Amino acid sequence: MCGITGYMNPHGVAADDIELMNNTLRHRGPDDSDAYISADGTAGLGHRRLSIIDLSGGRQPMSNEDKTLHITFNGEIYNFQDVKASLRQTHQFKTKSDTEVILHLYEEMGENCVKELRGMFALAIYDSRKKKLFLARDHLGQKPLYYHHDGDAFMFASEIKALLALKPELREMDCQALYEYLTIRIITPPRSMFRRIRKLPPGHWAVFQNGKIDIQPYWQLQYEPKRREKFPDLLSELEQRIETAVKYHLVSDVPVGAFLSGGLDSSLVVTMMSRAVSEQFKTFSGDVPYSDYSELPHAKIVSDQCKTNHFELTISPSLIRSLPDLVWHLDEPSDPLSVCMYHISELARREVKVVLGGDGGDELFGGYDRYYGNIYVSYYALLPEVIRKGLIAKLLDRMPEGFWYRSLSHKLKWMHQMSFAEKGRRYAKSLSYFYFSDKYKSKLYTQAFMKQVGIFDPEAILVNFFNSDNAKQAVDRMLYTDSMTRMPDHPNMILDRMTMAHGLEARSPFLDHKLAEFCASIPPEYKVRGTKRRYIQTELGKKLLPPALISKSKQGFSSSLTYLLANEFRLLYRLFLDDSSLVRDGYLNRSAITDLLTDHLNQKADHGNRLWLLCNAEVWYRMFIDHNSRENLRDYLSANTDKVA
């Protein structure tokens, strides 16, 4: 795992340019740093290395035999030995690295080389003869890749901050990105929060040549045709395919550990690891001191069964202490509730450089309530509209506001409102309902802001994926939409940034694209049955895991933070929203924020999700647009720590 950078400019690229970008990504690759500058001085590639494979010989940027091709690569190619075997007849290998395999494969296949790669990656290959730059990002968006194109000049990096280091003038907010973030909690490609910085979508490659950029998809997840084997046969094949994916993800020249939350996903991964390796490996669990949210007992059960060397960390998270660092690493206002992942990654990095985790299981097997919730909406929508808008709407209006997003009143009002939309638009609104849906937009945004947003529809990308031909059935359409949008731009982004903040490589076997293709072919009734989620995965768990894990309810690593940090949340809202820079600069209306804050603090309505999005956006804006350093923001929060009730 590494950080990559690059710059092409016909007016010249200096080694100092690449070094400046590289230094910003030191946390991603603390082991080494190097650069390549073309002979004519118009192109440069940079690399920060975290040494995992071929520790002594895998240094980058790397060149081919005749020095015409040069690569910088972030990620791991798990099938590189298989690909290497097919290339031995035509190429001599100087190293034992997966990087060199990519380079020679590109020589043979050009852009189509990415179709042979099984792994997580963001890569750039420069052809000095053609003055051509080739970029690619892995199938499901595990590794990030941002770029800026300005006429004949082009630059890219693993993180936005590296681009800003070289071009501070890029600190301009993209109003459409803010609008999208506040509506659906993610920022989808090609947008970033910076107006002139774009991100390459998952499963796409790009070519920059002669001042022009061409971006093309190379892979799409298909949910048809469906497998028709009997359930026991599908279950057996699923077990074999997960085991194969885990084995591929163990390729490394350094010890590999695992995150172990005690949940179904990570427990299955650890169990498969114990089958594949003969020596004891290390597992890592985190705990937050709140009520009965602890998952340590369940993680310990799996650790004992698999005989791992288990490490536990009791986390006393504080957003007052951590928020500036989290936002700085994220680059965008994603979700600093990733504070738990930040701390458990810090623990794991003291022991190993590589960890496996269970990310991606929800999108493969149907792990969210909304997957069956939207099915129930379709039944409710069969009632005549006049009844829903008349009698039922009046009854719901009299129902008290539940001060929890899973309260009965929230669920019923959500279902009612969703019934008036259809297909992809319904699914998009089922997500935006808990954020700044249509109900709040006219009050929150200024006219000047909406003029800059224009006709942009922040739900359109969700609608388009849902309504595409890649999936036919409702559950599949939801899984496909989440896999292509929410997953790469929320959990994958957080996992990458929070682990890389400590120079730790995180691998996710459930994000293996071959496994994802197989799971997409499983009939949806084997995933979601009534209110039962993850049906086929749970049945596999019954076969492999202790019974106590199967009967426990899904909690999530950060589930308790809303309650544990309730006083900190209230302080953060006051510190950042009472005197909002986004209000000062004419984007948001102060009265709307005041109303939300007053109703929430007086427990008249639950606006926790909305206020948290606003708070994240405000902290990001102060740091990246107002030029408040994270050190200054740390001091500001530290000075107010004593105000936490």
C-alpha positions as CSV (number, residue, x, y, z in Angstrom):
1,M,0.0,0.0,0.0
2,C,1.4,3.4,-1.0
3,G,0.7,6.9,-2.1
4,I,1.2,7.9,-5.7
5,T,1.6,11.2,-7.4
6,G,2.3,12.6,-10.9
7,Y,2.4,15.7,-13.0
8,M,2.6,16.4,-16.7
9,N,3.3,19.9,-18.0
10,P,4.8,20.9,-21.3
11,H,6.3,24.0,-19.6
12,G,8.3,21.7,-17.3
13,V,8.1,19.5,-14.2
14,A,10.7,19.8,-11.5
15,A,11.8,17.1,-9.1
16,D,10.8,19.5,-6.3
17,D,7.2,19.4,-7.6
18,I,7.0,15.7,-7.1
19,E,8.8,15.7,-3.8
20,L,6.4,18.3,-2.5
21,M,3.4,16.1,-3.4
22,N,5.2,13.0,-2.1
23,N,5.9,14.5,1.3
24,T,2.2,15.3,1.8
25,L,1.5,11.5,1.5
26,R,4.2,10.4,3.9
27,H,1.7,8.7,6.1
28,R,0.6,6.4,3.3
29,G,4.1,5.2,2.6
30,P,6.5,5.8,5.5
31,D,9.2,3.3,4.2
32,D,10.5,5.0,1.1
33,S,10.0,7.9,-1.3
34,D,11.2,8.3,-4.9
35,A,10.4,10.0,-8.2
36,Y,10.9,9.7,-11.9
37,I,11.3,12.8,-14.2
38,S,11.2,12.3,-18.0
39,A,14.3,13.1,-20.0
40,D,12.6,16.1,-21.6
41,G,11.4,17.4,-18.2
42,T,7.7,17.5,-19.0
43,A,6.5,14.6,-16.9
44,G,7.1,13.2,-13.4
45,L,5.8,10.3,-11.3
46,G,6.1,10.0,-7.5
47,H,5.8,7.3,-5.0
48,R,5.6,6.9,-1.3
49,R,6.1,3.2,-0.3
50,L,4.8,0.9,2.3
51,S,6.8,-2.2,1.7
52,I,4.7,-5.3,1.6
53,I,5.8,-7.4,-1.4
54,D,9.5,-7.8,-2.5
55,L,10.8,-5.6,0.3
56,S,14.2,-5.1,-1.3
57,G,13.4,-5.0,-5.0
58,G,10.0,-3.4,-5.4
59,R,11.0,0.2,-5.3
60,Q,8.9,2.6,-7.4
61,P,8.5,4.4,-9.8
62,M,9.6,1.4,-11.8
63,S,10.6,1.2,-15.5
64,N,10.5,-1.5,-18.1
65,E,13.6,-3.0,-19.8
66,D,14.1,-0.2,-22.4
67,K,13.1,2.6,-20.0
68,T,10.2,3.7,-22.2
69,L,7.4,2.8,-19.7
70,H,7.3,4.0,-16.1
71,I,4.8,3.0,-13.4
72,T,3.7,4.2,-10.0
73,F,1.2,1.9,-8.3
74,N,-0.8,1.9,-5.1
75,G,-2.4,-1.4,-3.9
76,E,-1.9,-5.1,-4.2
77,I,-2.4,-7.5,-7.1
78,Y,-3.3,-10.8,-5.5
79,N,-3.1,-12.9,-8.7
80,F,0.2,-11.5,-9.8
81,Q,2.0,-14.8,-9.6
82,D,-0.6,-16.3,-12.0
83,V,-0.2,-13.5,-14.4
84,K,3.5,-13.6,-14.1
85,A,3.6,-17.2,-15.2
86,S,1.9,-16.4,-18.4
87,L,4.4,-13.6,-19.2
88,R,7.6,-15.5,-18.5
89,Q,8.0,-16.6,-22.2
90,T,8.2,-13.0,-23.4
91,H,9.6,-11.0,-20.5
92,Q,12.5,-11.1,-18.1
93,F,11.7,-10.1,-14.6
94,K,14.1,-8.2,-12.5
95,T,12.1,-8.2,-9.3
96,K,9.6,-10.3,-7.4
97,S,7.0,-7.5,-7.2
98,D,3.5,-7.3,-8.5
99,T,4.3,-3.9,-9.8
100,E,6.6,-5.2,-12.5
101,V,3.9,-7.7,-13.5
102,I,1.5,-4.9,-14.2
103,L,4.1,-3.1,-16.3
104,H,4.9,-6.1,-18.5
105,L,1.2,-6.9,-18.8
106,Y,0.6,-3.3,-20.1
107,E,3.3,-3.9,-22.7
108,E,1.3,-6.9,-23.9
109,M,-2.3,-5.7,-23.6
110,G,-2.2,-1.9,-23.3
111,E,-5.2,-0.5,-21.4
112,N,-6.9,-3.9,-21.3
113,C,-4.3,-5.1,-18.9
114,V,-6.5,-4.0,-16.0
115,K,-9.1,-6.7,-17.0
116,E,-6.6,-9.4,-15.9
117,L,-5.9,-7.9,-12.5
118,R,-7.4,-9.3,-9.3
119,G,-6.8,-6.9,-6.5
120,M,-7.1,-3.3,-5.3
121,F,-5.2,-0.6,-7.1
122,A,-4.8,2.9,-8.3
123,L,-2.0,3.1,-10.9
124,A,-0.4,5.3,-13.5
125,I,1.8,4.3,-16.4
126,Y,3.7,6.9,-18.4
127,D,4.8,6.1,-22.0
128,S,7.7,8.4,-22.7
129,R,7.7,7.7,-26.5
130,K,4.0,8.7,-26.9
131,K,3.9,11.2,-24.1
132,K,0.9,9.3,-22.9
133,L,-0.3,8.7,-19.3
134,F,-2.5,5.8,-18.5
135,L,-4.5,5.7,-15.2
136,A,-6.7,3.1,-13.7
137,R,-8.7,2.4,-10.5
138,D,-9.8,-1.0,-9.2
139,H,-13.2,-2.5,-9.8
140,L,-15.0,-1.6,-6.6
141,G,-13.1,1.6,-5.7
142,Q,-10.9,0.4,-2.8
143,K,-8.0,2.7,-3.7
144,P,-8.5,6.4,-4.4
145,L,-7.3,8.4,-7.4
146,Y,-7.8,12.2,-7.8
147,Y,-6.7,14.4,-10.7
148,H,-6.7,18.0,-12.0
149,H,-6.7,18.8,-15.7
150,D,-5.9,22.3,-16.9
151,G,-5.3,22.7,-20.6
152,D,-2.0,20.9,-21.4
153,A,-1.2,20.3,-17.8
154,F,-2.4,17.3,-15.7
155,M,-1.7,16.1,-12.2
156,F,-2.9,13.2,-10.0
157,A,-2.5,11.8,-6.5
158,S,-3.9,9.3,-4.1
159,E,-5.2,12.1,-1.9
160,I,-6.4,15.6,-2.6
161,K,-4.0,17.2,-0.2
162,A,-1.1,16.3,-2.4
163,L,-2.6,18.2,-5.3
164,L,-3.3,21.2,-3.0
165,A,0.3,21.2,-1.9
166,L,1.5,21.9,-5.4
167,K,-1.5,24.0,-6.5
168,P,-3.0,25.9,-3.5
169,E,-5.2,27.8,-5.8
170,L,-7.3,24.7,-6.2
171,R,-8.9,25.4,-2.8
172,E,-12.3,26.3,-4.3
173,M,-15.5,24.5,-3.1
174,D,-17.7,22.7,-5.6
175,C,-21.2,23.8,-4.7
176,Q,-22.7,20.8,-6.5
177,A,-20.6,18.5,-4.4
178,L,-21.7,20.2,-1.1
179,Y,-25.3,19.9,-2.3
180,E,-24.8,16.2,-3.1
181,Y,-23.1,15.5,0.2
182,L,-25.8,17.2,2.3
183,T,-28.5,15.3,0.3
184,I,-27.1,11.7,0.2
185,R,-24.0,11.8,2.5
186,I,-21.6,10.9,-0.3
187,I,-19.8,12.7,-3.1
188,T,-19.8,10.7,-6.2
189,P,-17.3,10.7,-9.1
190,P,-16.3,12.6,-11.0
191,R,-16.9,15.3,-8.4
192,S,-14.8,16.1,-5.3
193,M,-15.5,18.9,-2.8
194,F,-13.0,20.9,-4.8
195,R,-14.4,22.5,-8.0
196,R,-11.3,21.7,-10.2
197,I,-10.3,18.4,-8.7
198,R,-12.0,15.3,-10.0
199,K,-11.8,11.6,-9.0
200,L,-11.7,8.6,-11.3
201,P,-14.7,6.4,-10.9
202,P,-14.2,2.7,-9.8
203,G,-13.8,0.2,-12.6
204,H,-12.6,2.9,-15.0
205,W,-9.3,3.8,-16.8
206,A,-8.2,7.1,-18.2
207,V,-5.7,8.2,-20.8
208,F,-4.2,11.7,-20.9
209,Q,-2.4,12.6,-24.1
210,N,-2.0,15.8,-26.2
211,G,-3.9,17.8,-23.6
212,K,-7.0,15.7,-23.7
213,I,-8.3,13.1,-21.3
214,D,-10.4,10.1,-22.3
215,I,-12.2,8.1,-19.5
216,Q,-13.7,4.7,-20.1
217,P,-15.3,1.9,-18.0
218,Y,-13.6,-1.5,-18.1
219,W,-15.8,-3.5,-15.8
220,Q,-19.4,-3.5,-14.6
221,L,-21.1,-5.7,-12.0
222,Q,-23.9,-7.8,-13.6
223,Y,-26.7,-9.4,-11.7
224,E,-28.0,-11.5,-14.6
225,P,-28.2,-14.4,-15.4
226,K,-29.0,-16.0,-12.0
227,R,-27.5,-19.2,-10.7
228,R,-30.1,-22.0,-10.6
229,E,-28.4,-24.6,-8.4
230,K,-30.1,-25.9,-5.3
231,F,-29.4,-23.9,-2.2
232,P,-27.0,-26.4,-0.6
233,D,-24.9,-26.4,-3.7
234,L,-24.8,-22.5,-3.8
235,L,-23.9,-22.5,-0.2
236,S,-21.0,-24.9,-0.7
237,E,-19.7,-22.8,-3.7
238,L,-20.0,-19.6,-1.7
239,E,-17.8,-21.1,1.1
240,Q,-15.2,-22.2,-1.5
241,R,-15.2,-18.8,-3.2
242,I,-14.8,-16.9,0.1
243,E,-12.0,-19.2,1.1
244,T,-10.3,-18.6,-2.3
245,A,-10.6,-14.9,-2.0
246,V,-9.1,-14.9,1.5
247,K,-6.2,-17.0,0.3
248,Y,-5.5,-14.5,-2.5
249,H,-5.6,-11.7,0.1
250,L,-2.9,-13.3,2.2
251,V,-0.2,-12.8,-0.4
252,S,2.5,-10.8,1.4
253,D,6.2,-10.8,2.4
254,V,5.3,-9.4,5.9
255,P,2.9,-10.9,8.5
256,V,-0.8,-10.4,7.9
257,G,-3.3,-9.8,10.8
258,A,-7.0,-9.2,10.8
259,F,-9.6,-6.9,12.3
260,L,-12.1,-8.9,14.3
261,S,-15.2,-7.1,15.4
262,G,-17.2,-10.1,16.5
263,G,-19.6,-9.6,13.6
264,L,-20.5,-12.0,10.9
265,D,-18.2,-10.6,8.2
266,S,-14.9,-10.3,10.0
267,S,-15.5,-13.6,11.9
268,L,-15.9,-15.5,8.6
269,V,-12.7,-13.9,7.2
270,V,-10.7,-14.8,10.3
271,T,-12.1,-18.4,10.2
272,M,-11.1,-18.7,6.6
273,M,-7.6,-17.3,7.4
274,S,-7.2,-19.9,10.1
275,R,-7.8,-22.6,7.5
276,A,-5.3,-21.1,5.1
277,V,-2.3,-20.5,7.4
278,S,-0.4,-22.9,9.6
279,E,1.2,-20.3,12.0
280,Q,-0.7,-18.2,14.5
281,F,-1.7,-14.7,13.3
282,K,-2.8,-11.6,15.1
283,T,-6.3,-10.2,15.4
284,F,-7.5,-6.8,16.7
285,S,-10.7,-5.8,18.3
286,G,-11.9,-2.4,19.6
287,D,-14.5,-1.7,22.3
288,V,-16.3,1.5,23.4
289,P,-17.3,1.8,27.1
290,Y,-21.1,2.2,26.6
291,S,-23.9,0.0,27.9
292,D,-24.1,-3.4,26.2
293,Y,-22.5,-2.4,22.9
294,S,-19.3,-4.3,23.6
295,E,-18.5,-6.9,21.0
296,L,-15.3,-8.0,22.6
297,P,-16.9,-11.2,24.1
298,H,-18.0,-12.3,20.6
299,A,-14.6,-11.5,19.1
300,K,-12.9,-13.5,21.9
301,I,-15.0,-16.5,21.1
302,V,-13.9,-16.5,17.4
303,S,-10.3,-15.8,18.5
304,D,-10.3,-18.8,20.8
305,Q,-11.8,-21.0,18.1
306,C,-9.2,-19.9,15.6
307,K,-6.4,-19.8,18.1
308,T,-5.3,-16.3,17.1
309,N,-3.0,-14.0,19.0
310,H,-5.7,-11.5,20.0
311,F,-5.3,-7.8,20.9
312,E,-8.1,-5.7,22.4
313,L,-8.4,-2.0,22.7
314,T,-10.9,-0.1,24.9
315,I,-11.5,3.1,23.0
316,S,-12.5,6.2,24.7
317,P,-13.2,8.2,21.6
318,S,-13.3,12.0,21.6
319,L,-14.2,14.0,18.5
320,I,-13.1,17.1,20.4
321,R,-9.6,15.6,20.4
322,S,-9.7,13.9,17.0
323,L,-11.9,15.8,14.6
324,P,-9.3,18.0,12.9
325,D,-7.0,15.1,12.3
326,L,-9.9,13.0,10.9
327,V,-11.1,15.6,8.5
328,W,-7.5,16.3,7.4
329,H,-7.0,12.7,6.5
330,L,-10.4,12.3,4.8
331,D,-9.9,15.4,2.6
332,E,-13.6,15.7,2.3
333,P,-16.5,15.9,4.8
334,S,-17.2,12.2,4.8
335,D,-17.9,10.9,8.3
336,P,-15.5,11.4,11.2
337,L,-17.4,8.8,13.1
338,S,-14.6,6.8,11.7
339,V,-12.8,7.7,14.9
340,C,-13.0,4.1,16.1
341,M,-11.4,2.8,12.9
342,Y,-8.7,5.4,13.3
343,H,-7.8,4.1,16.8
344,I,-8.0,0.4,16.1
345,S,-5.7,1.0,13.0
346,E,-3.2,2.7,15.3
347,L,-3.2,-0.4,17.5
348,A,-2.9,-2.8,14.7
349,R,0.0,-0.9,13.1
350,R,2.1,-1.5,16.2
351,E,2.0,-5.2,15.4
352,V,1.6,-5.7,11.7
353,K,1.6,-3.8,8.4
354,V,-1.3,-5.6,6.8
355,V,-4.8,-6.5,8.1
356,L,-7.8,-8.2,6.5
357,G,-11.3,-7.0,7.3
358,G,-14.9,-7.8,6.6
359,D,-15.9,-4.7,4.6
360,G,-18.2,-5.2,1.7
361,G,-20.4,-7.9,3.2
362,D,-23.5,-5.7,3.5
363,E,-23.5,-4.9,-0.2
364,L,-22.9,-8.5,-1.2
365,F,-25.5,-10.2,0.9
366,G,-28.1,-7.5,1.8
367,G,-27.1,-6.3,5.2
368,Y,-29.1,-3.1,5.6
369,D,-32.7,-2.6,6.8
370,R,-33.5,-0.5,3.8
371,Y,-33.3,-3.6,1.5
372,Y,-36.5,-5.1,3.0
373,G,-37.9,-1.7,4.0
374,N,-38.2,-0.6,0.3
375,I,-40.0,-3.9,-0.5
376,Y,-42.5,-3.1,2.3
377,V,-43.0,0.4,0.8
378,S,-44.0,-1.2,-2.5
379,Y,-46.8,-3.1,-0.8
380,Y,-47.9,0.0,1.1
381,A,-47.9,2.0,-2.1
382,L,-50.7,-0.4,-3.4
383,L,-53.1,1.5,-1.2
384,P,-55.0,4.2,-3.2
385,E,-53.1,7.5,-3.1
386,V,-56.2,9.3,-1.8
387,I,-56.2,7.2,1.3
388,R,-52.5,7.6,1.9
389,K,-52.6,11.4,1.4
390,G,-55.8,11.8,3.4
391,L,-56.5,9.5,6.3
392,I,-53.1,8.0,6.9
393,A,-51.2,11.3,6.5
394,K,-53.4,12.9,9.2
395,L,-52.8,10.0,11.5
396,L,-49.0,10.2,11.0
397,D,-49.0,13.9,11.6
398,R,-50.4,13.3,15.0
399,M,-47.8,10.7,15.9
400,P,-45.0,12.2,18.1
401,E,-41.6,12.6,16.6
402,G,-39.4,9.7,17.7
403,F,-36.0,10.9,18.9
404,W,-34.2,8.1,17.2
405,Y,-33.9,7.3,13.5
406,R,-35.1,3.7,14.0
407,S,-38.1,4.7,16.1
408,L,-41.6,3.5,15.0
409,S,-42.7,7.0,14.0
410,H,-39.6,7.5,11.9
411,K,-40.1,4.1,10.2
412,L,-43.8,4.8,9.4
413,K,-43.2,8.3,8.2
414,W,-40.3,7.1,6.1
415,M,-42.5,4.4,4.5
416,H,-45.3,6.8,3.9
417,Q,-43.2,9.4,2.2
418,M,-41.4,6.9,0.0
419,S,-44.7,5.5,-1.3
420,F,-45.2,8.6,-3.5
421,A,-42.0,8.0,-5.5
422,E,-41.2,5.1,-7.8
423,K,-38.3,2.9,-8.9
424,G,-34.9,4.5,-8.7
425,R,-36.3,7.8,-7.5
426,R,-37.9,6.0,-4.5
427,Y,-34.7,4.3,-3.6
428,A,-32.8,7.6,-3.8
429,K,-35.3,9.4,-1.6
430,S,-35.2,6.5,0.9
431,L,-31.6,7.4,1.4
432,S,-31.9,11.2,1.3
433,Y,-34.9,11.1,3.7
434,F,-32.6,11.1,6.8
435,Y,-30.4,14.0,5.5
436,F,-31.4,17.2,3.6
437,S,-34.3,15.9,1.5
438,D,-36.7,18.2,-0.5
439,K,-38.5,19.1,2.7
440,Y,-35.5,21.1,4.0
441,K,-33.8,22.4,0.9
442,S,-35.8,25.6,0.4
443,K,-35.0,26.8,3.9
444,L,-31.4,25.7,4.2
445,Y,-29.9,27.0,1.0
446,T,-29.6,30.6,-0.1
447,Q,-30.7,31.7,-3.6
448,A,-27.1,32.5,-4.5
449,F,-26.1,29.0,-3.6
450,M,-28.9,27.4,-5.6
451,K,-28.0,29.6,-8.6
452,Q,-24.5,28.0,-8.5
453,V,-25.9,24.5,-8.1
454,G,-28.1,25.1,-11.2
455,I,-30.1,22.1,-12.5
456,F,-27.9,19.5,-10.9
457,D,-29.8,16.7,-9.4
458,P,-28.0,15.1,-6.4
459,E,-30.1,12.0,-6.5
460,A,-29.6,11.3,-10.2
461,I,-26.7,9.0,-9.9
462,L,-28.6,6.7,-7.5
463,V,-31.6,6.8,-9.8
464,N,-29.5,5.9,-12.9
465,F,-27.8,3.0,-11.3
466,F,-31.0,1.6,-9.8
467,N,-32.8,1.9,-13.2
468,S,-30.0,0.4,-15.2
469,D,-30.2,-3.0,-17.0
470,N,-27.4,-4.5,-14.9
471,A,-30.0,-5.7,-12.4
472,K,-33.7,-6.7,-12.8
473,Q,-35.1,-7.4,-9.3
474,A,-35.6,-4.8,-6.6
475,V,-33.1,-6.2,-4.1
476,D,-30.5,-6.6,-6.8
477,R,-31.1,-3.0,-8.0
478,M,-30.5,-1.7,-4.4
479,L,-27.4,-3.8,-4.0
480,Y,-26.0,-2.7,-7.3
481,T,-26.7,1.0,-6.6
482,D,-25.0,0.8,-3.2
483,S,-22.0,-1.2,-4.6
484,M,-21.3,1.4,-7.3
485,T,-22.0,4.6,-5.2
486,R,-22.2,4.4,-1.4
487,M,-19.7,1.6,-0.9
488,P,-16.7,3.2,-2.7
489,D,-17.4,6.7,-1.6
490,H,-18.2,6.1,2.1
491,P,-17.0,2.8,3.8
492,N,-14.2,2.2,1.3
493,M,-13.0,5.8,1.5
494,I,-13.1,5.8,5.3
495,L,-11.2,2.4,5.5
496,D,-8.5,3.6,3.2
497,R,-7.9,6.9,4.9
498,M,-8.1,5.7,8.5
499,T,-5.7,2.8,8.0
500,M,-3.4,4.7,5.7
501,A,-3.3,7.5,8.4
502,H,-1.1,5.0,10.3
503,G,0.7,3.4,7.4
504,L,-1.4,0.3,7.7
505,E,-2.6,-1.7,4.6
506,A,-6.2,-2.9,4.9
507,R,-7.5,-5.7,2.6
508,S,-11.1,-6.7,2.1
509,P,-11.8,-10.2,0.7
510,F,-15.5,-9.4,0.3
511,L,-14.5,-6.6,-2.1
512,D,-12.7,-9.1,-4.4
513,H,-14.4,-8.5,-7.8
514,K,-14.6,-12.2,-8.7
515,L,-16.4,-12.9,-5.4
516,A,-18.7,-9.9,-6.0
517,E,-19.5,-11.3,-9.5
518,F,-20.5,-14.7,-8.0
519,C,-22.6,-13.1,-5.3
520,A,-24.4,-10.9,-7.8
521,S,-25.5,-14.1,-9.5
522,I,-27.1,-15.5,-6.4
523,P,-30.9,-15.1,-6.4
524,P,-32.0,-12.2,-4.2
525,E,-34.4,-14.5,-2.1
526,Y,-31.2,-16.1,-0.8
527,K,-30.1,-12.8,0.5
528,V,-33.2,-11.0,1.9
529,R,-36.2,-13.0,3.1
530,G,-38.8,-10.9,4.8
531,T,-37.0,-9.0,7.6
532,K,-34.1,-11.5,7.5
533,R,-31.0,-10.0,5.9
534,R,-27.8,-11.9,4.8
535,Y,-29.7,-15.2,4.6
536,I,-27.1,-17.2,2.7
537,Q,-24.2,-15.7,4.5
538,T,-25.9,-16.4,7.9
539,E,-26.4,-20.0,6.8
540,L,-22.7,-20.3,6.1
541,G,-22.1,-18.7,9.5
542,K,-24.2,-21.4,11.2
543,K,-21.9,-24.0,9.6
544,L,-18.6,-22.3,10.5
545,L,-19.1,-20.1,13.5
546,P,-20.0,-20.4,17.2
547,P,-23.9,-20.2,17.7
548,A,-23.5,-17.1,19.9
549,L,-22.4,-15.1,16.9
550,I,-25.3,-16.0,14.7
551,S,-27.9,-15.1,17.3
552,K,-26.5,-11.6,18.1
553,S,-27.9,-8.5,16.4
554,K,-25.9,-6.3,14.0
555,Q,-24.4,-3.3,15.8
556,G,-21.7,-1.8,13.8
557,F,-18.4,-0.5,15.0
558,S,-19.6,3.1,15.6
559,S,-23.2,2.3,16.7
560,S,-22.8,3.6,20.2
561,L,-21.0,6.8,19.4
562,T,-24.1,8.9,19.0
563,Y,-25.0,8.1,22.6
564,L,-21.5,7.9,24.1
565,L,-20.5,11.3,22.6
566,A,-23.9,13.1,23.0
567,N,-22.4,16.0,25.0
568,E,-19.5,16.4,22.6
569,F,-22.0,16.5,19.6
570,R,-23.9,19.3,21.3
571,L,-20.8,21.3,21.9
572,L,-19.5,20.7,18.3
573,Y,-22.8,21.9,16.9
574,R,-22.6,25.1,19.0
575,L,-18.9,25.7,18.2
576,F,-19.2,25.3,14.5
577,L,-22.8,26.1,13.6
578,D,-23.6,29.1,15.7
579,D,-21.0,31.0,13.8
580,S,-21.0,29.2,10.5
581,S,-18.5,30.2,7.8
582,L,-20.9,28.6,5.2
583,V,-23.5,31.1,6.4
584,R,-21.0,33.9,6.4
585,D,-20.1,33.3,2.8
586,G,-23.7,33.1,1.6
587,Y,-24.2,29.4,1.0
588,L,-26.6,28.5,3.9
589,N,-29.3,30.3,5.8
590,R,-28.6,30.9,9.5
591,S,-32.3,30.8,10.4
592,A,-32.6,27.2,9.1
593,I,-29.6,26.0,11.0
594,T,-30.8,27.7,14.2
595,D,-34.2,26.1,13.9
596,L,-32.7,22.6,13.4
597,L,-30.3,23.1,16.3
598,T,-33.0,24.4,18.6
599,D,-35.5,21.6,17.9
600,H,-32.8,19.0,18.2
601,L,-31.3,20.2,21.5
602,N,-34.8,20.6,22.9
603,Q,-35.6,17.1,21.7
604,K,-38.6,18.2,19.6
605,A,-37.2,16.5,16.6
606,D,-34.2,14.2,15.7
607,H,-32.0,16.2,13.4
608,G,-28.8,14.4,14.5
609,N,-27.8,13.2,11.1
610,R,-28.5,16.6,9.5
611,L,-26.6,18.5,12.1
612,W,-23.7,16.1,11.9
613,L,-23.5,16.6,8.1
614,L,-23.5,20.4,8.5
615,C,-20.9,20.2,11.2
616,N,-18.6,18.0,9.0
617,A,-19.0,20.4,6.1
618,E,-18.3,23.4,8.3
619,V,-15.1,21.9,9.8
620,W,-13.9,20.9,6.3
621,Y,-14.7,24.4,5.0
622,R,-12.8,26.1,7.7
623,M,-9.8,23.8,7.2
624,F,-9.5,23.7,3.4
625,I,-11.2,26.9,2.2
626,D,-10.7,29.3,5.1
627,H,-7.1,28.0,5.5
628,N,-7.5,27.2,9.2
629,S,-4.8,24.6,9.9
630,R,-5.7,21.4,11.7
631,E,-3.3,22.6,14.5
632,N,-5.4,25.8,14.9
633,L,-8.6,23.8,14.9
634,R,-7.1,21.5,17.5
635,D,-6.3,24.4,19.7
636,Y,-9.8,25.9,19.2
637,L,-11.4,22.6,20.3
638,S,-9.0,22.0,23.1
639,A,-9.7,25.4,24.5
640,N,-13.4,24.4,24.7
641,T,-13.0,20.9,26.1
642,D,-14.1,22.0,29.5
643,K,-17.5,23.0,28.1
644,V,-18.5,19.3,27.5
645,A,-21.2,18.7,30.1
